[in-house]
Each structure stands twice: as C-alpha cells, then as structure tokens.
Amino acid sequence: MRYYQCEKYPIEFVLSENIDKCFDCHNHVGHYVISLVMQGEVTVYLESRKLVCHEGDAFTIPPYAMHSVCQERDARLLSMCIGTAFAAETDSETAEVIVRELLNDAVGQGIFGEAQKEKLLPFARAVFRGWDKGGKEMDTGIKNLADRITSHPEYELPIETLAADIFVSKYYLIKKFKRIVGMTPHQFCIQNRIRKAQSLLDAEQVICGVAAEMGFYDQSHFDKAFQKIVGISPSEYVDSKKVIRQST
C-alpha cells in the first residue's frame, strides 16, 4: 500500500496492490472515500449491499457508513480520501478547481494516469456538491458520544461513564451505539486511536511515542491493532507515505 498526501489540503490517495486481504467491517468518520478498481476484482460490503467491482468500476463510501473490502493479490485499488470538514466548508466551484489541479499534479507525478483522473473527478464533484450530506442521521446523544471519542480516542472512557452521560445502562448503550454507529464504543475507540495515530505519524512523530500517546500498553499491541485496521504495519505506513507537490 502506498499513501500520497496533498501538501495543502486534507486529501490523499491510497494505492492498494499486491495484497490478499479482507478488511474487517469499519467506517471512516473524518473523510469520504472514493475508490476506483484499476485492475482485477474487489468485493465491497457497504451497509446492507454487496458490490462486486471490476476494472473501471468506482464507488463512494460516505462518513460513518459501515463497510468491508476484500481484495485479491492481483487487484489494484485506488482510493481518494477527502476530509469531511473540507468538503463541508469549501464551496463546490472552489473545491472542483482544487481537486482538478491536484488530480493533474498526481497524473504529472506518475501516481496514476489520465483515465483514472477522469473517473475520479465526477465522484469528487458529487461529494463537494453535497452528495449524501455527510452520511447517516444519528441520535443526538450517540452522536455526541461518538464525537467525544473521535476527538480524544486516547482517553480512557469507561462504558459506565459514557452510559451515565446519556442516562442509560451500559448494556443499553452498547446495544444502541452498535446499532447506530456499527460497532461497540470500545471498537470505535480503538479504530479512532489508529486513525489519530496515522495523523501523528504523518506529522513525523516516532512510532513508539505515538503508541504510548494513543494509550497502547506496548508497541506490539499497537502494531497488531494498526496492521488490522490499516493493512500494513506502522513502520511500513511511514515508509509508504509520499507528498504530492502541487504546482499551484
């Protein structure tokens, strides 16, 4: 897997190839994902739907949408990740100019070709024009708890404390949270610890320090959780990252 990050905006490209893996069911809170199959076959389970995608097929995963992806070794999958706050705060015309220029830069730097650019652009345009408005409707209490966990996943938040905050039992909270968010509060916390760990590694913090800061009791525990969610180890992730230098 290779990661190409925009130097100016919260947009990145991920190229997944030479892997034989099924990613467990998960969601992305902080960004939209637009994926394009460049080669082979990729099976996507998106909420209640099964999508079997072949070369040239593309699909979009909105924030909080539960999904899993199964990719065989001969498949190549290109994903474009767009930050939700950036999508919400940037007017569609400005956003389209930014994305078009970024795609041109990516093509110019050989990350992907003109055909992939033309496939991705209309999907990105749909995101910036308000497609799906950021995902599913959520209960206010659960949304507040999810936002709290997302903001500070490294904090230990006992389930009893979370339940007391919305005046329910811990058993009811776990059941309701999983029904709405798609996973238990603990699973959601671990997922978001890893997402925040990625951003800290993007800022060139050292791996062992990130593991400790994110509340993992040792680096082995951190490595295992990171590998499960991201698909590669923290050190492989650091080595795989590149920055897209923009021409404007």
Backbone bond lengths (Angstrom), bond angles and torsions (degrees), N, CA, C in turn:
res aa  C-N    CA-C-N  psi(-1)  N-CA   C-N-CA  omega(-1)  CA-C   N-CA-C  phi
1 M - - - 1.466 - - 1.518 108.84 -
2 R 1.334 114.43 140.92 1.457 120.20 179.00 1.528 109.46 -130.17
3 Y 1.320 115.58 139.72 1.456 122.28 -177.17 1.531 109.04 -117.09
4 Y 1.333 115.40 130.17 1.456 121.61 178.91 1.525 107.93 -122.87
5 Q 1.317 116.35 111.08 1.459 121.15 -173.18 1.521 111.43 -104.39
6 C 1.318 115.09 135.79 1.457 121.32 176.01 1.528 108.87 -69.77
7 E 1.331 116.74 135.53 1.461 119.67 -176.85 1.527 113.07 -77.75
8 K 1.348 118.11 -17.15 1.461 120.64 -174.88 1.527 114.17 -111.09
9 Y 1.334 117.10 -29.72 1.464 120.39 -171.28 1.539 110.40 -129.97
10 P 1.353 117.70 157.62 1.471 120.87 179.92 1.529 112.51 -76.86
11 I 1.316 114.33 65.47 1.465 122.04 179.32 1.523 107.31 -134.61
12 E 1.310 116.89 135.11 1.460 119.88 176.22 1.526 110.20 -143.27
13 F 1.312 114.90 160.34 1.456 122.25 175.28 1.520 108.57 -115.46
14 V 1.332 115.31 140.73 1.456 120.73 177.64 1.526 107.70 -124.61
15 L 1.302 116.24 125.01 1.461 121.33 177.64 1.520 108.60 -108.36
16 S 1.332 115.85 112.69 1.466 121.67 -179.51 1.525 108.41 -103.71
17 E 1.313 116.44 120.07 1.454 121.13 178.76 1.521 109.32 -153.64
18 N 1.317 115.83 160.29 1.464 122.43 179.41 1.524 112.29 58.70
19 I 1.338 115.59 34.81 1.460 119.50 175.03 1.526 107.96 -127.10
20 D 1.297 115.74 149.89 1.461 122.53 175.94 1.521 105.71 -125.60
21 K 1.336 116.30 90.23 1.460 119.32 -167.26 1.518 111.61 -151.19
22 C 1.329 115.07 144.60 1.464 121.99 168.46 1.525 107.40 -111.94
23 F 1.310 116.59 114.88 1.462 120.48 177.13 1.524 109.03 -76.89
24 D 1.328 116.19 132.47 1.461 120.60 179.04 1.522 110.51 -60.38
25 C 1.329 115.42 161.91 1.455 121.50 179.97 1.536 109.73 -59.59
26 H 1.316 115.97 129.71 1.454 121.56 -177.29 1.524 108.97 -156.01
27 N 1.316 116.48 177.74 1.469 120.12 173.08 1.521 109.63 -139.70
28 H 1.312 115.76 171.17 1.465 122.51 177.14 1.514 106.98 -121.37
29 V 1.310 116.45 116.79 1.458 120.57 -176.47 1.522 111.36 -83.35
30 G 1.332 116.45 -38.04 1.457 120.15 -169.30 1.505 116.78 -96.57
31 H 1.345 118.23 0.72 1.456 117.52 179.96 1.525 113.03 -158.55
32 Y 1.318 114.18 158.59 1.461 122.52 168.49 1.524 107.54 -82.85
33 V 1.319 116.33 149.95 1.459 120.94 174.42 1.527 108.74 -123.96
34 I 1.325 115.78 123.25 1.461 121.92 174.06 1.522 106.73 -110.64
35 S 1.325 117.18 118.62 1.462 121.03 -175.67 1.519 111.24 -116.80
36 L 1.321 115.08 141.85 1.454 123.15 -179.28 1.525 109.09 -129.79
37 V 1.330 116.31 125.20 1.459 120.44 177.77 1.529 108.08 -80.03
38 M 1.321 116.15 117.76 1.460 121.60 -179.05 1.526 111.92 -92.29
39 Q 1.344 115.17 -23.32 1.463 119.31 -178.19 1.528 108.34 -162.65
40 G 1.339 116.48 145.69 1.457 120.78 174.15 1.515 113.83 76.38
41 E 1.318 115.73 -152.87 1.465 122.60 -175.40 1.522 110.32 -129.11
42 V 1.319 116.14 136.69 1.461 122.95 177.80 1.522 108.01 -129.72
43 T 1.336 116.61 129.70 1.464 121.34 178.39 1.529 109.12 -103.67
44 V 1.320 115.68 127.53 1.465 121.94 -177.61 1.527 108.87 -120.15
45 Y 1.314 116.17 129.17 1.462 121.89 171.98 1.518 106.59 -105.76
46 L 1.327 116.47 106.09 1.462 123.11 -174.36 1.518 109.16 -115.71
47 E 1.358 114.93 109.05 1.457 120.96 -172.32 1.531 108.94 53.28
48 S 1.324 119.15 -114.97 1.467 120.74 -177.09 1.530 112.79 -99.87
49 R 1.333 117.36 8.56 1.464 120.88 -175.53 1.519 111.62 -109.43
50 K 1.320 115.17 147.85 1.458 122.14 172.18 1.528 107.90 -111.23
51 L 1.326 116.20 123.64 1.453 121.72 179.85 1.523 109.16 -116.53
52 V 1.296 117.21 122.09 1.467 121.65 174.19 1.524 106.54 -102.99
53 C 1.327 115.96 110.19 1.462 121.10 -171.71 1.526 110.78 -109.46
54 H 1.318 115.29 138.38 1.453 121.73 -179.53 1.529 109.97 -117.98
55 E 1.307 116.04 177.71 1.458 120.97 -177.61 1.536 111.31 -50.67
56 G 1.332 114.69 127.32 1.461 120.95 -179.46 1.511 114.39 94.76
57 D 1.340 117.78 -14.47 1.469 120.96 178.29 1.532 110.22 -79.75
58 A 1.332 115.94 146.01 1.461 121.56 179.03 1.526 109.24 -134.68
59 F 1.317 115.96 155.34 1.467 121.18 178.44 1.527 108.72 -152.10
60 T 1.335 115.65 155.83 1.463 121.62 179.72 1.528 109.96 -118.33
61 I 1.330 115.60 136.82 1.461 121.48 176.69 1.529 107.94 -114.40
62 P 1.331 117.32 114.12 1.469 119.79 -179.54 1.520 111.86 -78.61
63 P 1.326 118.16 166.57 1.460 121.15 177.97 1.527 111.77 -56.53
64 Y 1.317 115.37 142.84 1.458 125.74 177.14 1.532 114.11 70.72
65 A 1.315 119.54 -3.45 1.465 120.47 179.83 1.534 109.23 -73.85
66 M 1.321 116.64 121.80 1.460 120.43 179.22 1.523 109.38 -72.53
67 H 1.328 115.55 134.92 1.457 119.56 -178.61 1.523 110.62 -158.47
68 S 1.308 115.55 159.59 1.459 121.49 169.76 1.515 107.83 -136.48
69 V 1.327 115.42 154.85 1.461 121.18 -176.11 1.523 109.06 -130.77
70 C 1.325 116.09 129.20 1.465 121.77 176.99 1.523 108.16 -115.01
71 Q 1.317 115.02 122.81 1.459 120.32 -174.64 1.526 109.45 -131.17
72 E 1.326 116.58 126.79 1.457 120.66 177.71 1.529 110.24 -85.82
73 R 1.331 115.42 164.82 1.457 120.52 -170.96 1.528 113.66 -60.59
74 D 1.320 117.56 -31.91 1.459 118.95 -176.89 1.531 112.92 -85.57
75 A 1.335 117.07 0.39 1.469 120.60 -179.19 1.528 110.78 -88.05
76 R 1.327 115.06 150.62 1.472 121.83 173.66 1.522 107.49 -127.26
77 L 1.326 116.00 126.64 1.460 121.84 -176.91 1.518 108.95 -125.52
78 L 1.319 115.87 124.31 1.458 122.37 177.16 1.520 108.56 -105.65
79 S 1.333 116.98 124.90 1.463 121.14 179.55 1.522 110.41 -120.91
80 M 1.320 114.59 138.05 1.460 122.02 175.74 1.526 107.43 -112.42
81 C 1.328 116.87 120.71 1.464 122.00 -177.19 1.525 109.19 -107.84
82 I 1.329 115.89 126.66 1.469 122.01 -176.43 1.523 108.78 -121.63
83 G 1.322 117.37 123.07 1.460 122.01 -179.12 1.521 112.13 -58.64
84 T 1.332 116.79 135.39 1.462 120.74 -177.07 1.525 112.19 -65.07
85 A 1.332 117.67 -40.22 1.463 119.96 -179.43 1.530 110.14 -65.03
86 F 1.313 116.26 -41.14 1.465 120.74 178.01 1.526 110.58 -62.60
87 A 1.337 116.38 -42.35 1.471 120.66 179.49 1.521 111.27 -64.12
88 A 1.331 116.35 -37.22 1.461 120.11 -177.38 1.525 112.65 -76.81
89 E 1.331 115.83 -32.45 1.468 119.88 -171.43 1.531 113.82 -94.45
90 T 1.331 117.88 -11.55 1.461 121.19 -175.85 1.528 109.80 -103.96
91 D 1.324 117.21 127.85 1.463 118.41 -179.94 1.525 109.43 -65.44
92 S 1.325 116.10 151.85 1.462 121.68 -169.41 1.531 112.88 -60.83
93 E 1.330 117.34 -37.43 1.469 119.49 -178.23 1.528 110.82 -67.56
94 T 1.330 116.17 -45.47 1.468 119.97 178.05 1.516 110.79 -63.18
95 A 1.339 115.69 -43.89 1.464 120.48 -179.07 1.523 111.22 -61.00
96 E 1.333 116.16 -41.04 1.460 118.77 -179.11 1.521 111.52 -64.79
97 V 1.318 117.16 -38.18 1.464 120.37 176.95 1.526 110.17 -62.88
98 I 1.338 115.90 -45.14 1.467 121.06 -179.85 1.524 110.76 -60.47
99 V 1.336 116.02 -48.06 1.454 120.41 -177.24 1.522 111.22 -66.21
100 R 1.322 116.68 -41.80 1.464 119.49 -179.90 1.530 110.51 -60.94
101 E 1.346 116.33 -44.10 1.462 119.99 179.65 1.530 110.92 -65.59
102 L 1.342 116.80 -39.36 1.457 120.67 178.83 1.525 111.09 -64.76
103 L 1.327 116.57 -43.23 1.460 120.34 177.64 1.529 111.14 -62.50
104 N 1.327 116.59 -40.14 1.463 120.03 177.39 1.531 111.10 -62.88
105 D 1.341 115.73 -40.86 1.467 119.45 177.98 1.520 111.21 -64.50
106 A 1.335 116.39 -40.35 1.459 120.23 179.63 1.525 110.93 -64.28
107 V 1.328 116.48 -40.92 1.462 120.18 176.51 1.526 109.92 -64.34
108 G 1.316 117.02 -43.57 1.454 121.57 -179.76 1.516 112.92 -62.21
109 Q 1.344 116.65 -30.06 1.461 121.10 179.60 1.528 112.45 -92.24
110 G 1.345 115.97 6.29 1.453 120.25 173.68 1.518 115.75 75.83
111 I 1.319 117.66 18.91 1.466 120.48 -179.97 1.521 110.31 -72.47
112 F 1.326 116.12 -40.85 1.462 122.44 171.99 1.523 107.78 -152.99
113 G 1.334 116.23 -179.74 1.459 119.55 -173.06 1.517 114.64 -102.63
114 E 1.311 115.53 178.91 1.464 122.86 -179.62 1.523 111.31 -60.10
115 A 1.333 117.23 -38.02 1.470 120.66 -179.10 1.524 111.07 -63.06
116 Q 1.347 117.07 -40.24 1.466 120.71 178.96 1.538 110.55 -68.09
117 K 1.329 116.42 -37.47 1.465 120.31 177.44 1.522 110.91 -59.45
118 E 1.320 116.48 -45.80 1.460 120.98 -177.94 1.524 111.96 -67.53
119 K 1.326 117.78 -27.85 1.465 121.32 176.95 1.531 111.68 -75.30
120 L 1.341 115.96 -39.15 1.458 120.44 -175.67 1.527 112.91 -75.00
121 L 1.311 117.09 -35.12 1.466 121.19 -171.62 1.526 114.08 -56.86
122 P 1.341 120.72 -48.47 1.471 118.73 -179.06 1.529 113.10 -65.34
123 F 1.331 117.80 -31.15 1.463 120.07 177.38 1.527 110.35 -69.39
124 A 1.339 116.76 -40.73 1.464 120.38 176.25 1.517 110.58 -64.24
125 R 1.324 116.14 -40.24 1.463 120.78 178.32 1.533 110.56 -59.61
126 A 1.323 116.97 -41.10 1.466 121.28 179.49 1.525 111.45 -63.83
127 V 1.329 117.13 -38.71 1.464 121.01 177.57 1.521 110.19 -61.76
128 F 1.319 117.55 -48.54 1.454 120.71 -177.05 1.526 112.90 -70.82
129 R 1.305 117.22 -19.93 1.466 119.84 176.98 1.516 112.93 -90.51
130 G 1.329 115.31 13.98 1.462 119.69 171.22 1.493 116.02 94.01
131 W 1.360 116.94 17.46 1.466 118.84 178.57 1.514 109.87 -56.04
132 D 1.326 117.04 125.17 1.461 125.36 174.05 1.527 114.29 68.20
133 K 1.326 117.56 -4.67 1.467 122.03 174.68 1.530 113.05 51.88
134 G 1.322 117.59 32.06 1.464 120.36 174.35 1.498 115.22 91.04
135 G 1.323 120.13 7.64 1.459 119.06 172.55 1.509 114.94 112.18
136 K 1.321 114.64 -158.55 1.453 121.99 -168.42 1.522 113.63 -75.17
137 E 1.344 115.52 154.85 1.453 121.55 172.10 1.523 108.65 -72.68
138 M 1.337 116.00 140.76 1.456 119.32 -177.26 1.520 110.71 -132.35
139 D 1.329 115.67 144.31 1.450 122.49 171.81 1.534 109.05 -54.98
140 T 1.333 117.41 136.52 1.462 121.25 -174.61 1.518 112.22 -58.55
141 G 1.330 116.86 -45.45 1.459 120.14 -178.87 1.516 112.08 -62.70
142 I 1.331 116.65 -45.34 1.463 121.14 179.20 1.524 110.37 -66.37
143 K 1.336 117.55 -39.91 1.470 121.03 178.58 1.526 110.26 -61.58
144 N 1.329 117.57 -41.39 1.460 120.65 178.92 1.529 111.24 -63.50
145 L 1.329 116.32 -41.77 1.465 119.74 178.30 1.522 110.74 -66.18
146 A 1.333 116.19 -41.98 1.469 120.05 178.96 1.530 110.42 -62.15
147 D 1.333 117.00 -41.78 1.464 120.94 178.47 1.532 110.46 -64.52
148 R 1.316 115.85 -38.10 1.467 120.25 179.61 1.530 110.75 -64.58
149 I 1.314 115.90 -44.09 1.468 120.37 178.74 1.529 109.97 -66.20
150 T 1.323 116.39 -42.14 1.465 120.30 -178.78 1.525 111.55 -63.61
151 S 1.329 116.99 -39.66 1.464 121.23 -178.22 1.524 112.17 -68.03
152 H 1.341 116.65 -39.26 1.469 120.67 -176.64 1.524 110.51 -137.17
153 P 1.337 117.70 66.64 1.465 119.61 -177.16 1.520 113.22 -66.95
154 E 1.348 116.65 -19.45 1.461 119.88 -178.63 1.529 112.59 -73.77
155 Y 1.331 117.68 -16.09 1.457 120.78 -179.79 1.527 110.11 -76.41
156 E 1.313 115.37 142.26 1.459 120.05 173.29 1.528 108.44 -79.57
157 L 1.312 116.22 115.28 1.464 121.13 -179.15 1.531 108.16 -119.04
158 P 1.328 117.95 94.41 1.462 120.12 -178.91 1.527 111.52 -56.61
159 I 1.315 115.98 142.53 1.460 120.31 -178.48 1.519 111.58 -59.78
160 E 1.336 116.43 -30.94 1.473 120.13 178.31 1.531 110.88 -64.57
161 T 1.332 116.22 -38.45 1.466 120.73 179.44 1.525 111.01 -68.16
162 L 1.332 115.62 -44.10 1.462 119.82 178.96 1.529 110.74 -62.08
163 A 1.326 116.23 -41.90 1.465 120.28 -179.65 1.523 110.92 -65.03
164 A 1.334 116.03 -41.81 1.469 120.00 -179.46 1.528 111.22 -63.49
165 D 1.329 116.32 -31.51 1.467 120.17 -179.06 1.524 112.74 -64.16
166 I 1.336 116.87 -27.51 1.468 118.87 178.84 1.538 111.05 -117.42
167 F 1.358 115.30 16.19 1.465 122.27 169.94 1.535 113.14 60.54
168 V 1.324 115.75 45.92 1.467 120.70 174.88 1.520 108.50 -134.54
169 S 1.334 116.39 168.94 1.461 119.86 175.81 1.526 109.39 -76.04
170 K 1.323 116.18 158.94 1.466 118.59 -178.75 1.530 111.13 -65.93
171 Y 1.324 117.20 -31.75 1.466 120.25 179.58 1.533 110.91 -69.17
172 Y 1.316 115.20 -40.32 1.469 119.05 177.66 1.527 110.38 -66.37
173 L 1.348 116.13 -40.06 1.468 120.02 -179.99 1.527 111.03 -61.77
174 I 1.334 116.81 -47.30 1.467 120.21 -179.08 1.523 110.39 -58.45
175 K 1.328 115.87 -44.83 1.464 120.83 -178.65 1.534 110.57 -65.25
176 K 1.330 117.03 -45.35 1.464 120.85 -177.40 1.527 110.79 -69.57
177 F 1.327 116.84 -41.39 1.456 121.21 -179.36 1.530 110.03 -62.55
178 K 1.322 116.64 -44.30 1.465 119.83 -179.50 1.527 110.75 -65.85
179 R 1.337 117.34 -37.82 1.467 120.12 179.76 1.525 111.08 -65.18
180 I 1.326 117.93 -38.21 1.458 121.46 -175.28 1.530 112.35 -87.63
181 V 1.324 116.60 -46.01 1.467 121.04 -175.19 1.523 111.77 -88.85
182 G 1.346 116.05 -28.96 1.454 119.52 177.93 1.511 114.52 106.34
183 M 1.328 117.00 -5.91 1.463 121.81 178.62 1.524 108.87 -154.32
184 T 1.319 116.98 166.97 1.461 120.39 -179.93 1.533 109.52 -71.69
185 P 1.352 117.25 162.24 1.470 119.00 176.77 1.527 112.39 -56.69
186 H 1.339 117.46 -38.40 1.467 120.17 179.78 1.532 111.02 -65.26
187 Q 1.323 117.53 -46.01 1.466 120.81 178.38 1.526 111.15 -61.55
188 F 1.327 115.54 -40.84 1.463 120.78 179.56 1.526 110.51 -64.90
189 C 1.319 116.53 -38.69 1.464 121.38 179.07 1.533 110.49 -64.13
190 I 1.344 117.26 -47.68 1.463 120.62 179.96 1.528 110.39 -61.45
191 Q 1.328 116.43 -43.91 1.462 119.81 178.47 1.527 111.03 -57.04
192 N 1.326 116.67 -44.85 1.452 119.84 -177.18 1.524 113.23 -77.12
193 R 1.328 117.44 -22.91 1.461 119.11 169.93 1.525 110.28 -63.28
194 I 1.327 115.33 -42.30 1.465 119.30 179.83 1.527 110.79 -68.02
195 R 1.339 117.38 -40.29 1.472 119.75 177.63 1.537 110.54 -61.50
196 K 1.326 116.59 -42.00 1.461 118.82 178.94 1.526 110.27 -69.69
197 A 1.329 116.74 -35.43 1.464 120.59 176.61 1.531 110.21 -59.73
198 Q 1.333 116.76 -40.42 1.463 119.92 177.29 1.527 111.08 -58.74
199 S 1.336 116.59 -43.66 1.469 119.29 -178.72 1.529 110.92 -66.80
200 L 1.333 117.42 -34.50 1.465 120.33 177.50 1.533 110.77 -69.51
201 L 1.330 116.12 -38.69 1.464 119.31 176.34 1.527 110.48 -67.45
202 D 1.342 116.77 -32.84 1.464 120.44 175.43 1.529 110.24 -61.39
203 A 1.345 115.44 -32.27 1.466 120.68 179.44 1.527 111.61 -85.23
204 E 1.345 115.81 10.55 1.457 123.90 173.30 1.525 113.58 69.43
205 Q 1.321 116.64 29.66 1.456 119.40 170.39 1.527 109.02 -77.25
206 V 1.334 116.25 153.27 1.468 120.28 -176.45 1.526 110.31 -75.26
207 I 1.328 115.76 149.25 1.463 121.49 -171.82 1.523 111.92 -61.99
208 C 1.313 118.25 -46.29 1.467 119.86 -177.00 1.521 110.83 -64.65
209 G 1.338 117.05 -35.32 1.461 120.34 177.77 1.512 112.03 -68.40
210 V 1.321 117.17 -38.48 1.459 121.76 177.87 1.528 110.26 -65.24
211 A 1.328 116.93 -42.62 1.467 121.20 178.78 1.525 110.78 -57.41
212 A 1.317 116.39 -45.27 1.468 120.61 -179.56 1.525 111.08 -68.60
213 E 1.326 116.68 -42.32 1.462 120.80 -178.73 1.520 111.80 -63.49
214 M 1.339 116.88 -33.37 1.454 121.45 -179.04 1.530 113.31 -85.92
215 G 1.330 117.53 5.32 1.454 120.49 171.59 1.512 115.72 86.94
216 F 1.339 118.61 14.19 1.458 120.73 177.23 1.528 109.09 -83.88
217 Y 1.314 117.40 136.84 1.464 119.88 -171.81 1.518 113.54 -73.92
218 D 1.329 118.09 -19.44 1.463 120.62 169.93 1.522 108.81 -157.89
219 Q 1.324 116.57 169.46 1.458 119.72 -175.39 1.513 112.45 -69.64
220 S 1.343 117.11 -28.61 1.454 120.16 177.61 1.528 110.96 -62.64
221 H 1.341 115.85 -42.46 1.464 121.89 177.49 1.528 110.11 -62.30
222 F 1.321 115.56 -43.52 1.465 121.60 178.44 1.532 111.02 -62.99
223 D 1.332 116.26 -47.21 1.465 120.76 -179.26 1.518 111.50 -58.55
224 K 1.340 116.22 -43.17 1.464 120.73 -177.96 1.528 110.91 -65.21
225 A 1.344 117.65 -44.43 1.464 121.44 179.83 1.529 110.37 -66.50
226 F 1.311 116.88 -40.41 1.466 121.77 -179.60 1.528 110.57 -64.05
227 Q 1.326 115.97 -46.70 1.463 121.05 179.96 1.518 111.07 -60.35
228 K 1.331 117.04 -40.54 1.458 121.14 -178.10 1.519 111.60 -64.81
229 I 1.326 117.42 -40.75 1.459 121.39 -174.27 1.530 112.35 -87.67
230 V 1.324 117.04 -42.81 1.466 120.85 -175.18 1.527 111.69 -88.84
231 G 1.330 116.24 -31.33 1.462 119.85 179.13 1.510 113.77 103.17
232 I 1.328 117.15 -13.66 1.456 122.87 176.18 1.525 108.30 -137.88
233 S 1.322 117.36 167.19 1.461 121.37 -179.03 1.530 110.57 -76.03
234 P 1.344 118.20 163.16 1.468 119.59 177.18 1.528 113.01 -57.21
235 S 1.328 117.55 -40.55 1.468 119.81 -179.64 1.529 110.85 -67.42
236 E 1.339 117.04 -38.70 1.465 120.25 176.50 1.523 110.36 -65.30
237 Y 1.332 115.95 -37.53 1.472 120.07 178.68 1.529 110.30 -62.30
238 V 1.324 116.54 -46.28 1.469 120.89 179.65 1.530 110.05 -60.48
239 D 1.320 116.66 -43.54 1.467 120.92 -178.52 1.535 112.14 -68.51
240 S 1.355 116.18 -26.69 1.470 120.10 -174.44 1.523 113.59 -83.98
241 K 1.326 118.20 -12.65 1.458 121.13 -172.03 1.525 112.09 -79.33
242 K 1.324 114.42 135.27 1.455 122.13 173.97 1.524 107.80 -132.16
243 V 1.311 116.46 156.79 1.470 121.90 178.28 1.521 108.20 -108.76
244 I 1.328 116.00 132.89 1.467 120.76 174.90 1.525 107.73 -84.92
245 R 1.304 115.24 111.65 1.466 120.35 177.59 1.523 108.62 -79.72
246 Q 1.323 115.57 121.16 1.456 119.19 -176.25 1.514 112.37 -89.92
247 S 1.319 114.51 143.83 1.452 120.23 -176.67 1.520 112.97 -77.26
248 T 1.369 115.68 -20.48 1.475 119.22 179.80 1.509 109.54 -133.16
